Every structure is written in structure tokens, then in C-alpha cells.
Amino acid sequence: MKVLLLSLSAVICCCVNVVVLEFLLKEDPNMANTMTFCQFLFISTFLFATHSKFGSRPLAVPPVYHALMVTFFFISNVVNNWVFKFNISLPLHMIFRSGSLLVNMILGVLLMNKRYSLMKYLAVVMVTIGIALATTVSAKMVQNKEYGEDTEFTIWLFGIFMLVFALISSSMLGLAQEKFVTKFGKHPQEAMYMSHILPLPGFLIFIPEILTNFSNFSRSTPINLYILFFPKMWLLMILNVASSFLCIRSIFSLTTEAPSLTVNLVVSLRKFVSLIFSVLYFQNPFTIYHWLSTVLVFAGTFIFSMVR
């Protein structure tokens, strides 16, 4: 029963987070960094009290190693936020980010001399074909239907290059974490705490943007909550931060209670449900080729994670 409840919590909270994210981005594509800042601030504050015991708990992993991982983590998050300013739709973003398997495998072979089974290589080929298909179809839609101007297509293409860069940063983070776990052991709560608190000074470069967004939030349409009127954008931001935190906690708890098969099924299910909702509710352009690419990506990801 506990595993079932955690699975439901993970799917619901993670899907709610993606839905609220898209609501916010529909209002203003430039607020992604503000969302990330709010999430980082809340999670680091919560873990500062519960895990770090207000700074009194010693670190199990030296700070210099955390700093290296945080660099990759921060770059990956910021770049993934920026891509929404370059005409990248959320469904394409979700499909493309699943390509981390391909990048992780290439970097693992080149940097760590890893070797994989034939089935894993075939799974990555499926993911690669799926991403290539989705990107190609989206490129034609942007170029011919949605905008029809070379300038807009160039902007979209730059967004794709940024997604690739973010994938590389994310994969480098994964390899670094793997290396440090081997050396220092598993410390997931500490890693989560440090990866959210150390990047906070990096958001200083976005202070003007963040303050502008906060001001716009306060001036947004008020929502009647029976006992008070609350600005719509602040309400969405609170929902985004809360659902993000609960999503992360649910997935983390599930990994300690359930086998990897269950965890991977839950993660794949929540991605698929989020994608379906994004396409149907927000009416994002999605052709039969996008559906085919989605099946290839999710099936390839599932096979890769299951094969030893």
C-alpha cells in the first residue's frame, strides 16, 4: 500500500508541476529563471532546517566536490530555462531531454571507458531516432507553418543547440555523481541540499529579471479564495514550488521502498501523462510523427533502464 501511495503521489505531484509550469510559461516565457530560483530557495531553506540542522551537521563529501557537481547542475537548469525564450515548445522540450541517455552513453564511453550490452545500444538508437524525428518534424512546422520567416527559424534552431548543451551538462553531472558515490558513498539528502543551496548566489545575475517578475506577479489578476483575494501569478508560483518539492520527495522516497522496475514505470508514466495533457489541454502542435517519436523515446528509455 505504501508503494502504491508513493507512486500515486509521484505521478500526481510531478504532473501538476508540469501543468502549472506550462500555465506560467504561457503567461510569460521569461519567468523560467524566477521559478527555478523560488524552487531552489524553498528546497534549500527546508533542507537547511531538516537535514543540515541549521548548519551544524558536518558534510560527508568535501565542499570542492559538491561545487563541481553544482556547476553542472546550475548550468543545466539555467540553460533549460532559457530555451523557452527561443520558441521551444514544452512537449518537444520533454522529448528532447530524454536524450540524456545518448549523451550519457557517449560521454561514458569516451571519458570513463564504459562498455554496454547490445540491448542498451539498441535502446539508445531508439531514443536517438525518436528525438531526431521529433526535432525534424518540429523544425518543418516552425519553418513552414508557425512562423514562415528565416529569422524565427534561426531563433528556434539556437534553442535546439541550447538543449544539446544542457543535455551535455546534465550528463556530466550524472557521471560526476557516479564517480563521487563510488568514492564517498551514497548521501542523497546532502547532495540534494548542496545542489540547491550553493547555486543561490548565481541567481544574482538574474535579480533585475526576478524582481520585475515579482512585481508583475503582484499586479496579476486577483483570485477569490473566499477569505481573501490572491494574485493569480503568485498562486501559480506557490503551486509550482510546492508540487516540485513534493514530486522530488515522492520519487526519492519511492526509490527507497520499491524496486527499480516500479520506479522507472512511475517516472515514465508521469512523463507520458504530462505530455498528453500538454498536447490536449494547451493544444500544442503534435502530429502522428511526434507520437511515434514519443513511443520510441519512452520505450528506448525503459529498455535501457531495465537491461543489465
MODELLER restraints for C-alpha pairs under 7 A, 6 or more apart:
rsr = mdl.restraints
at = mdl.atoms
rsr.add(forms.Gaussian(group=physical.xy_distance, feature=features.Distance(at['CA:3:A'], at['CA:254:A']), mean=6.70, stdev=0.5))
rsr.add(forms.Gaussian(group=physical.xy_distance, feature=features.Distance(at['CA:3:A'], at['CA:257:A']), mean=6.48, stdev=0.5))
rsr.add(forms.Gaussian(group=physical.xy_distance, feature=features.Distance(at['CA:3:A'], at['CA:258:A']), mean=6.40, stdev=0.5))
rsr.add(forms.Gaussian(group=physical.xy_distance, feature=features.Distance(at['CA:6:A'], at['CA:250:A']), mean=5.92, stdev=0.5))
rsr.add(forms.Gaussian(group=physical.xy_distance, feature=features.Distance(at['CA:6:A'], at['CA:254:A']), mean=5.99, stdev=0.5))
rsr.add(forms.Gaussian(group=physical.xy_distance, feature=features.Distance(at['CA:7:A'], at['CA:254:A']), mean=6.97, stdev=0.5))
rsr.add(forms.Gaussian(group=physical.xy_distance, feature=features.Distance(at['CA:7:A'], at['CA:266:A']), mean=6.25, stdev=0.5))
rsr.add(forms.Gaussian(group=physical.xy_distance, feature=features.Distance(at['CA:9:A'], at['CA:250:A']), mean=6.27, stdev=0.5))
rsr.add(forms.Gaussian(group=physical.xy_distance, feature=features.Distance(at['CA:10:A'], at['CA:247:A']), mean=5.33, stdev=0.5))
rsr.add(forms.Gaussian(group=physical.xy_distance, feature=features.Distance(at['CA:10:A'], at['CA:250:A']), mean=5.01, stdev=0.5))
rsr.add(forms.Gaussian(group=physical.xy_distance, feature=features.Distance(at['CA:10:A'], at['CA:251:A']), mean=5.86, stdev=0.5))
rsr.add(forms.Gaussian(group=physical.xy_distance, feature=features.Distance(at['CA:11:A'], at['CA:266:A']), mean=6.66, stdev=0.5))
rsr.add(forms.Gaussian(group=physical.xy_distance, feature=features.Distance(at['CA:11:A'], at['CA:270:A']), mean=4.82, stdev=0.5))
rsr.add(forms.Gaussian(group=physical.xy_distance, feature=features.Distance(at['CA:13:A'], at['CA:243:A']), mean=5.16, stdev=0.5))
rsr.add(forms.Gaussian(group=physical.xy_distance, feature=features.Distance(at['CA:13:A'], at['CA:246:A']), mean=6.14, stdev=0.5))
rsr.add(forms.Gaussian(group=physical.xy_distance, feature=features.Distance(at['CA:13:A'], at['CA:247:A']), mean=5.03, stdev=0.5))
rsr.add(forms.Gaussian(group=physical.xy_distance, feature=features.Distance(at['CA:14:A'], at['CA:243:A']), mean=6.58, stdev=0.5))
rsr.add(forms.Gaussian(group=physical.xy_distance, feature=features.Distance(at['CA:14:A'], at['CA:244:A']), mean=6.68, stdev=0.5))
rsr.add(forms.Gaussian(group=physical.xy_distance, feature=features.Distance(at['CA:14:A'], at['CA:247:A']), mean=4.84, stdev=0.5))
rsr.add(forms.Gaussian(group=physical.xy_distance, feature=features.Distance(at['CA:14:A'], at['CA:270:A']), mean=6.62, stdev=0.5))
rsr.add(forms.Gaussian(group=physical.xy_distance, feature=features.Distance(at['CA:15:A'], at['CA:270:A']), mean=6.05, stdev=0.5))
rsr.add(forms.Gaussian(group=physical.xy_distance, feature=features.Distance(at['CA:15:A'], at['CA:273:A']), mean=6.98, stdev=0.5))
rsr.add(forms.Gaussian(group=physical.xy_distance, feature=features.Distance(at['CA:15:A'], at['CA:274:A']), mean=5.25, stdev=0.5))
rsr.add(forms.Gaussian(group=physical.xy_distance, feature=features.Distance(at['CA:16:A'], at['CA:243:A']), mean=6.45, stdev=0.5))
rsr.add(forms.Gaussian(group=physical.xy_distance, feature=features.Distance(at['CA:17:A'], at['CA:240:A']), mean=5.39, stdev=0.5))
rsr.add(forms.Gaussian(group=physical.xy_distance, feature=features.Distance(at['CA:17:A'], at['CA:243:A']), mean=5.11, stdev=0.5))
rsr.add(forms.Gaussian(group=physical.xy_distance, feature=features.Distance(at['CA:17:A'], at['CA:244:A']), mean=5.68, stdev=0.5))
rsr.add(forms.Gaussian(group=physical.xy_distance, feature=features.Distance(at['CA:18:A'], at['CA:274:A']), mean=6.46, stdev=0.5))
rsr.add(forms.Gaussian(group=physical.xy_distance, feature=features.Distance(at['CA:20:A'], at['CA:236:A']), mean=6.40, stdev=0.5))
rsr.add(forms.Gaussian(group=physical.xy_distance, feature=features.Distance(at['CA:20:A'], at['CA:240:A']), mean=5.81, stdev=0.5))
rsr.add(forms.Gaussian(group=physical.xy_distance, feature=features.Distance(at['CA:21:A'], at['CA:240:A']), mean=6.51, stdev=0.5))
rsr.add(forms.Gaussian(group=physical.xy_distance, feature=features.Distance(at['CA:25:A'], at['CA:31:A']), mean=6.91, stdev=0.5))
rsr.add(forms.Gaussian(group=physical.xy_distance, feature=features.Distance(at['CA:29:A'], at['CA:84:A']), mean=5.94, stdev=0.5))
rsr.add(forms.Gaussian(group=physical.xy_distance, feature=features.Distance(at['CA:29:A'], at['CA:85:A']), mean=5.87, stdev=0.5))
rsr.add(forms.Gaussian(group=physical.xy_distance, feature=features.Distance(at['CA:30:A'], at['CA:85:A']), mean=6.46, stdev=0.5))
rsr.add(forms.Gaussian(group=physical.xy_distance, feature=features.Distance(at['CA:31:A'], at['CA:213:A']), mean=6.64, stdev=0.5))
rsr.add(forms.Gaussian(group=physical.xy_distance, feature=features.Distance(at['CA:32:A'], at['CA:81:A']), mean=5.13, stdev=0.5))
rsr.add(forms.Gaussian(group=physical.xy_distance, feature=features.Distance(at['CA:33:A'], at['CA:78:A']), mean=6.63, stdev=0.5))
rsr.add(forms.Gaussian(group=physical.xy_distance, feature=features.Distance(at['CA:33:A'], at['CA:81:A']), mean=6.02, stdev=0.5))
rsr.add(forms.Gaussian(group=physical.xy_distance, feature=features.Distance(at['CA:34:A'], at['CA:210:A']), mean=5.24, stdev=0.5))
rsr.add(forms.Gaussian(group=physical.xy_distance, feature=features.Distance(at['CA:35:A'], at['CA:237:A']), mean=6.94, stdev=0.5))
rsr.add(forms.Gaussian(group=physical.xy_distance, feature=features.Distance(at['CA:37:A'], at['CA:203:A']), mean=6.87, stdev=0.5))
rsr.add(forms.Gaussian(group=physical.xy_distance, feature=features.Distance(at['CA:38:A'], at['CA:241:A']), mean=6.70, stdev=0.5))
rsr.add(forms.Gaussian(group=physical.xy_distance, feature=features.Distance(at['CA:39:A'], at['CA:241:A']), mean=5.10, stdev=0.5))
rsr.add(forms.Gaussian(group=physical.xy_distance, feature=features.Distance(at['CA:40:A'], at['CA:196:A']), mean=5.08, stdev=0.5))
rsr.add(forms.Gaussian(group=physical.xy_distance, feature=features.Distance(at['CA:40:A'], at['CA:197:A']), mean=6.84, stdev=0.5))
rsr.add(forms.Gaussian(group=physical.xy_distance, feature=features.Distance(at['CA:43:A'], at['CA:196:A']), mean=6.77, stdev=0.5))
rsr.add(forms.Gaussian(group=physical.xy_distance, feature=features.Distance(at['CA:43:A'], at['CA:245:A']), mean=6.82, stdev=0.5))
rsr.add(forms.Gaussian(group=physical.xy_distance, feature=features.Distance(at['CA:44:A'], at['CA:193:A']), mean=5.66, stdev=0.5))
rsr.add(forms.Gaussian(group=physical.xy_distance, feature=features.Distance(at['CA:44:A'], at['CA:196:A']), mean=5.38, stdev=0.5))
rsr.add(forms.Gaussian(group=physical.xy_distance, feature=features.Distance(at['CA:44:A'], at['CA:197:A']), mean=4.99, stdev=0.5))
rsr.add(forms.Gaussian(group=physical.xy_distance, feature=features.Distance(at['CA:47:A'], at['CA:193:A']), mean=5.81, stdev=0.5))
rsr.add(forms.Gaussian(group=physical.xy_distance, feature=features.Distance(at['CA:48:A'], at['CA:54:A']), mean=5.30, stdev=0.5))
rsr.add(forms.Gaussian(group=physical.xy_distance, feature=features.Distance(at['CA:48:A'], at['CA:55:A']), mean=6.65, stdev=0.5))
rsr.add(forms.Gaussian(group=physical.xy_distance, feature=features.Distance(at['CA:61:A'], at['CA:184:A']), mean=6.43, stdev=0.5))
rsr.add(forms.Gaussian(group=physical.xy_distance, feature=features.Distance(at['CA:66:A'], at['CA:194:A']), mean=6.67, stdev=0.5))
rsr.add(forms.Gaussian(group=physical.xy_distance, feature=features.Distance(at['CA:69:A'], at['CA:173:A']), mean=5.68, stdev=0.5))
rsr.add(forms.Gaussian(group=physical.xy_distance, feature=features.Distance(at['CA:69:A'], at['CA:176:A']), mean=6.54, stdev=0.5))
rsr.add(forms.Gaussian(group=physical.xy_distance, feature=features.Distance(at['CA:70:A'], at['CA:195:A']), mean=5.16, stdev=0.5))
rsr.add(forms.Gaussian(group=physical.xy_distance, feature=features.Distance(at['CA:70:A'], at['CA:198:A']), mean=6.86, stdev=0.5))
rsr.add(forms.Gaussian(group=physical.xy_distance, feature=features.Distance(at['CA:70:A'], at['CA:199:A']), mean=6.62, stdev=0.5))
rsr.add(forms.Gaussian(group=physical.xy_distance, feature=features.Distance(at['CA:72:A'], at['CA:169:A']), mean=5.28, stdev=0.5))
rsr.add(forms.Gaussian(group=physical.xy_distance, feature=features.Distance(at['CA:72:A'], at['CA:170:A']), mean=6.46, stdev=0.5))
rsr.add(forms.Gaussian(group=physical.xy_distance, feature=features.Distance(at['CA:72:A'], at['CA:172:A']), mean=6.82, stdev=0.5))
rsr.add(forms.Gaussian(group=physical.xy_distance, feature=features.Distance(at['CA:72:A'], at['CA:173:A']), mean=5.46, stdev=0.5))
rsr.add(forms.Gaussian(group=physical.xy_distance, feature=features.Distance(at['CA:73:A'], at['CA:170:A']), mean=6.59, stdev=0.5))
rsr.add(forms.Gaussian(group=physical.xy_distance, feature=features.Distance(at['CA:73:A'], at['CA:173:A']), mean=6.41, stdev=0.5))
rsr.add(forms.Gaussian(group=physical.xy_distance, feature=features.Distance(at['CA:74:A'], at['CA:199:A']), mean=6.18, stdev=0.5))
rsr.add(forms.Gaussian(group=physical.xy_distance, feature=features.Distance(at['CA:75:A'], at['CA:169:A']), mean=6.80, stdev=0.5))
rsr.add(forms.Gaussian(group=physical.xy_distance, feature=features.Distance(at['CA:76:A'], at['CA:166:A']), mean=4.65, stdev=0.5))
rsr.add(forms.Gaussian(group=physical.xy_distance, feature=features.Distance(at['CA:76:A'], at['CA:169:A']), mean=5.44, stdev=0.5))
rsr.add(forms.Gaussian(group=physical.xy_distance, feature=features.Distance(at['CA:76:A'], at['CA:170:A']), mean=5.66, stdev=0.5))
rsr.add(forms.Gaussian(group=physical.xy_distance, feature=features.Distance(at['CA:79:A'], at['CA:162:A']), mean=6.45, stdev=0.5))
rsr.add(forms.Gaussian(group=physical.xy_distance, feature=features.Distance(at['CA:79:A'], at['CA:166:A']), mean=5.86, stdev=0.5))
rsr.add(forms.Gaussian(group=physical.xy_distance, feature=features.Distance(at['CA:80:A'], at['CA:163:A']), mean=6.46, stdev=0.5))
rsr.add(forms.Gaussian(group=physical.xy_distance, feature=features.Distance(at['CA:80:A'], at['CA:166:A']), mean=6.17, stdev=0.5))
rsr.add(forms.Gaussian(group=physical.xy_distance, feature=features.Distance(at['CA:83:A'], at['CA:159:A']), mean=5.01, stdev=0.5))
rsr.add(forms.Gaussian(group=physical.xy_distance, feature=features.Distance(at['CA:83:A'], at['CA:162:A']), mean=6.49, stdev=0.5))
rsr.add(forms.Gaussian(group=physical.xy_distance, feature=features.Distance(at['CA:83:A'], at['CA:163:A']), mean=6.85, stdev=0.5))
rsr.add(forms.Gaussian(group=physical.xy_distance, feature=features.Distance(at['CA:86:A'], at['CA:155:A']), mean=5.52, stdev=0.5))
rsr.add(forms.Gaussian(group=physical.xy_distance, feature=features.Distance(at['CA:86:A'], at['CA:156:A']), mean=5.15, stdev=0.5))
rsr.add(forms.Gaussian(group=physical.xy_distance, feature=features.Distance(at['CA:86:A'], at['CA:159:A']), mean=5.11, stdev=0.5))
rsr.add(forms.Gaussian(group=physical.xy_distance, feature=features.Distance(at['CA:87:A'], at['CA:156:A']), mean=5.38, stdev=0.5))
rsr.add(forms.Gaussian(group=physical.xy_distance, feature=features.Distance(at['CA:88:A'], at['CA:156:A']), mean=6.48, stdev=0.5))
rsr.add(forms.Gaussian(group=physical.xy_distance, feature=features.Distance(at['CA:88:A'], at['CA:159:A']), mean=6.49, stdev=0.5))
rsr.add(forms.Gaussian(group=physical.xy_distance, feature=features.Distance(at['CA:91:A'], at['CA:275:A']), mean=5.89, stdev=0.5))
rsr.add(forms.Gaussian(group=physical.xy_distance, feature=features.Distance(at['CA:91:A'], at['CA:278:A']), mean=6.82, stdev=0.5))
rsr.add(forms.Gaussian(group=physical.xy_distance, feature=features.Distance(at['CA:95:A'], at['CA:131:A']), mean=6.57, stdev=0.5))
rsr.add(forms.Gaussian(group=physical.xy_distance, feature=features.Distance(at['CA:95:A'], at['CA:294:A']), mean=6.65, stdev=0.5))
rsr.add(forms.Gaussian(group=physical.xy_distance, feature=features.Distance(at['CA:96:A'], at['CA:131:A']), mean=5.83, stdev=0.5))
rsr.add(forms.Gaussian(group=physical.xy_distance, feature=features.Distance(at['CA:97:A'], at['CA:167:A']), mean=6.70, stdev=0.5))
rsr.add(forms.Gaussian(group=physical.xy_distance, feature=features.Distance(at['CA:98:A'], at['CA:297:A']), mean=6.90, stdev=0.5))
rsr.add(forms.Gaussian(group=physical.xy_distance, feature=features.Distance(at['CA:99:A'], at['CA:127:A']), mean=6.48, stdev=0.5))
rsr.add(forms.Gaussian(group=physical.xy_distance, feature=features.Distance(at['CA:99:A'], at['CA:128:A']), mean=6.80, stdev=0.5))
rsr.add(forms.Gaussian(group=physical.xy_distance, feature=features.Distance(at['CA:99:A'], at['CA:131:A']), mean=6.93, stdev=0.5))
rsr.add(forms.Gaussian(group=physical.xy_distance, feature=features.Distance(at['CA:100:A'], at['CA:167:A']), mean=5.62, stdev=0.5))
rsr.add(forms.Gaussian(group=physical.xy_distance, feature=features.Distance(at['CA:100:A'], at['CA:171:A']), mean=6.24, stdev=0.5))
rsr.add(forms.Gaussian(group=physical.xy_distance, feature=features.Distance(at['CA:101:A'], at['CA:124:A']), mean=6.56, stdev=0.5))
rsr.add(forms.Gaussian(group=physical.xy_distance, feature=features.Distance(at['CA:102:A'], at['CA:124:A']), mean=5.70, stdev=0.5))
rsr.add(forms.Gaussian(group=physical.xy_distance, feature=features.Distance(at['CA:102:A'], at['CA:128:A']), mean=6.89, stdev=0.5))
rsr.add(forms.Gaussian(group=physical.xy_distance, feature=features.Distance(at['CA:103:A'], at['CA:167:A']), mean=6.88, stdev=0.5))
rsr.add(forms.Gaussian(group=physical.xy_distance, feature=features.Distance(at['CA:103:A'], at['CA:168:A']), mean=6.26, stdev=0.5))
rsr.add(forms.Gaussian(group=physical.xy_distance, feature=features.Distance(at['CA:103:A'], at['CA:171:A']), mean=6.36, stdev=0.5))
rsr.add(forms.Gaussian(group=physical.xy_distance, feature=features.Distance(at['CA:104:A'], at['CA:171:A']), mean=4.99, stdev=0.5))
rsr.add(forms.Gaussian(group=physical.xy_distance, feature=features.Distance(at['CA:108:A'], at['CA:114:A']), mean=5.45, stdev=0.5))
rsr.add(forms.Gaussian(group=physical.xy_distance, feature=features.Distance(at['CA:109:A'], at['CA:115:A']), mean=6.52, stdev=0.5))
rsr.add(forms.Gaussian(group=physical.xy_distance, feature=features.Distance(at['CA:119:A'], at['CA:307:A']), mean=6.98, stdev=0.5))
rsr.add(forms.Gaussian(group=physical.xy_distance, feature=features.Distance(at['CA:120:A'], at['CA:304:A']), mean=5.08, stdev=0.5))
rsr.add(forms.Gaussian(group=physical.xy_distance, feature=features.Distance(at['CA:120:A'], at['CA:307:A']), mean=6.70, stdev=0.5))
rsr.add(forms.Gaussian(group=physical.xy_distance, feature=features.Distance(at['CA:123:A'], at['CA:300:A']), mean=4.32, stdev=0.5))
rsr.add(forms.Gaussian(group=physical.xy_distance, feature=features.Distance(at['CA:123:A'], at['CA:301:A']), mean=6.71, stdev=0.5))
rsr.add(forms.Gaussian(group=physical.xy_distance, feature=features.Distance(at['CA:123:A'], at['CA:303:A']), mean=5.96, stdev=0.5))
rsr.add(forms.Gaussian(group=physical.xy_distance, feature=features.Distance(at['CA:123:A'], at['CA:304:A']), mean=5.48, stdev=0.5))
rsr.add(forms.Gaussian(group=physical.xy_distance, feature=features.Distance(at['CA:124:A'], at['CA:300:A']), mean=6.16, stdev=0.5))
rsr.add(forms.Gaussian(group=physical.xy_distance, feature=features.Distance(at['CA:126:A'], at['CA:296:A']), mean=5.42, stdev=0.5))
rsr.add(forms.Gaussian(group=physical.xy_distance, feature=features.Distance(at['CA:126:A'], at['CA:297:A']), mean=6.36, stdev=0.5))
rsr.add(forms.Gaussian(group=physical.xy_distance, feature=features.Distance(at['CA:126:A'], at['CA:300:A']), mean=5.29, stdev=0.5))
rsr.add(forms.Gaussian(group=physical.xy_distance, feature=features.Distance(at['CA:127:A'], at['CA:296:A']), mean=5.80, stdev=0.5))
rsr.add(forms.Gaussian(group=physical.xy_distance, feature=features.Distance(at['CA:127:A'], at['CA:297:A']), mean=4.26, stdev=0.5))
rsr.add(forms.Gaussian(group=physical.xy_distance, feature=features.Distance(at['CA:127:A'], at['CA:300:A']), mean=5.26, stdev=0.5))
rsr.add(forms.Gaussian(group=physical.xy_distance, feature=features.Distance(at['CA:127:A'], at['CA:301:A']), mean=6.79, stdev=0.5))
rsr.add(forms.Gaussian(group=physical.xy_distance, feature=features.Distance(at['CA:130:A'], at['CA:293:A']), mean=3.89, stdev=0.5))
rsr.add(forms.Gaussian(group=physical.xy_distance, feature=features.Distance(at['CA:130:A'], at['CA:294:A']), mean=6.50, stdev=0.5))
rsr.add(forms.Gaussian(group=physical.xy_distance, feature=features.Distance(at['CA:130:A'], at['CA:296:A']), mean=5.13, stdev=0.5))
rsr.add(forms.Gaussian(group=physical.xy_distance, feature=features.Distance(at['CA:130:A'], at['CA:297:A']), mean=5.31, stdev=0.5))
rsr.add(forms.Gaussian(group=physical.xy_distance, feature=features.Distance(at['CA:131:A'], at['CA:293:A']), mean=6.35, stdev=0.5))
rsr.add(forms.Gaussian(group=physical.xy_distance, feature=features.Distance(at['CA:131:A'], at['CA:297:A']), mean=6.93, stdev=0.5))
rsr.add(forms.Gaussian(group=physical.xy_distance, feature=features.Distance(at['CA:133:A'], at['CA:293:A']), mean=6.01, stdev=0.5))
rsr.add(forms.Gaussian(group=physical.xy_distance, feature=features.Distance(at['CA:134:A'], at['CA:289:A']), mean=6.83, stdev=0.5))
rsr.add(forms.Gaussian(group=physical.xy_distance, feature=features.Distance(at['CA:134:A'], at['CA:290:A']), mean=5.27, stdev=0.5))
rsr.add(forms.Gaussian(group=physical.xy_distance, feature=features.Distance(at['CA:134:A'], at['CA:293:A']), mean=5.73, stdev=0.5))
rsr.add(forms.Gaussian(group=physical.xy_distance, feature=features.Distance(at['CA:142:A'], at['CA:153:A']), mean=6.25, stdev=0.5))
rsr.add(forms.Gaussian(group=physical.xy_distance, feature=features.Distance(at['CA:143:A'], at['CA:149:A']), mean=6.61, stdev=0.5))
rsr.add(forms.Gaussian(group=physical.xy_distance, feature=features.Distance(at['CA:143:A'], at['CA:153:A']), mean=5.54, stdev=0.5))
rsr.add(forms.Gaussian(group=physical.xy_distance, feature=features.Distance(at['CA:217:A'], at['CA:231:A']), mean=6.63, stdev=0.5))
rsr.add(forms.Gaussian(group=physical.xy_distance, feature=features.Distance(at['CA:217:A'], at['CA:233:A']), mean=4.92, stdev=0.5))
rsr.add(forms.Gaussian(group=physical.xy_distance, feature=features.Distance(at['CA:217:A'], at['CA:234:A']), mean=5.58, stdev=0.5))
rsr.add(forms.Gaussian(group=physical.xy_distance, feature=features.Distance(at['CA:218:A'], at['CA:231:A']), mean=5.85, stdev=0.5))
rsr.add(forms.Gaussian(group=physical.xy_distance, feature=features.Distance(at['CA:218:A'], at['CA:234:A']), mean=6.99, stdev=0.5))
rsr.add(forms.Gaussian(group=physical.xy_distance, feature=features.Distance(at['CA:219:A'], at['CA:231:A']), mean=6.96, stdev=0.5))
rsr.add(forms.Gaussian(group=physical.xy_distance, feature=features.Distance(at['CA:220:A'], at['CA:231:A']), mean=5.39, stdev=0.5))
rsr.add(forms.Gaussian(group=physical.xy_distance, feature=features.Distance(at['CA:220:A'], at['CA:232:A']), mean=5.84, stdev=0.5))
rsr.add(forms.Gaussian(group=physical.xy_distance, feature=features.Distance(at['CA:220:A'], at['CA:233:A']), mean=6.05, stdev=0.5))
rsr.add(forms.Gaussian(group=physical.xy_distance, feature=features.Distance(at['CA:221:A'], at['CA:231:A']), mean=5.62, stdev=0.5))
rsr.add(forms.Gaussian(group=physical.xy_distance, feature=features.Distance(at['CA:221:A'], at['CA:232:A']), mean=5.50, stdev=0.5))
rsr.add(forms.Gaussian(group=physical.xy_distance, feature=features.Distance(at['CA:222:A'], at['CA:229:A']), mean=5.49, stdev=0.5))
rsr.add(forms.Gaussian(group=physical.xy_distance, feature=features.Distance(at['CA:222:A'], at['CA:230:A']), mean=5.03, stdev=0.5))
rsr.add(forms.Gaussian(group=physical.xy_distance, feature=features.Distance(at['CA:222:A'], at['CA:231:A']), mean=4.15, stdev=0.5))
rsr.add(forms.Gaussian(group=physical.xy_distance, feature=features.Distance(at['CA:222:A'], at['CA:232:A']), mean=5.46, stdev=0.5))
rsr.add(forms.Gaussian(group=physical.xy_distance, feature=features.Distance(at['CA:223:A'], at['CA:229:A']), mean=5.29, stdev=0.5))
rsr.add(forms.Gaussian(group=physical.xy_distance, feature=features.Distance(at['CA:223:A'], at['CA:230:A']), mean=5.09, stdev=0.5))
rsr.add(forms.Gaussian(group=physical.xy_distance, feature=features.Distance(at['CA:223:A'], at['CA:231:A']), mean=5.92, stdev=0.5))
rsr.add(forms.Gaussian(group=physical.xy_distance, feature=features.Distance(at['CA:223:A'], at['CA:232:A']), mean=5.63, stdev=0.5))
rsr.add(forms.Gaussian(group=physical.xy_distance, feature=features.Distance(at['CA:224:A'], at['CA:230:A']), mean=6.57, stdev=0.5))
rsr.add(forms.Gaussian(group=physical.xy_distance, feature=features.Distance(at['CA:254:A'], at['CA:263:A']), mean=6.64, stdev=0.5))
rsr.add(forms.Gaussian(group=physical.xy_distance, feature=features.Distance(at['CA:255:A'], at['CA:263:A']), mean=6.32, stdev=0.5))
rsr.add(forms.Gaussian(group=physical.xy_distance, feature=features.Distance(at['CA:261:A'], at['CA:306:A']), mean=6.86, stdev=0.5))
rsr.add(forms.Gaussian(group=physical.xy_distance, feature=features.Distance(at['CA:264:A'], at['CA:302:A']), mean=6.88, stdev=0.5))
rsr.add(forms.Gaussian(group=physical.xy_distance, feature=features.Distance(at['CA:268:A'], at['CA:298:A']), mean=6.74, stdev=0.5))
rsr.add(forms.Gaussian(group=physical.xy_distance, feature=features.Distance(at['CA:278:A'], at['CA:284:A']), mean=6.68, stdev=0.5))
rsr.add(forms.Gaussian(group=physical.xy_distance, feature=features.Distance(at['CA:279:A'], at['CA:285:A']), mean=6.98, stdev=0.5))
rsr.add(forms.Gaussian(group=physical.xy_distance, feature=features.Distance(at['CA:279:A'], at['CA:286:A']), mean=6.65, stdev=0.5))
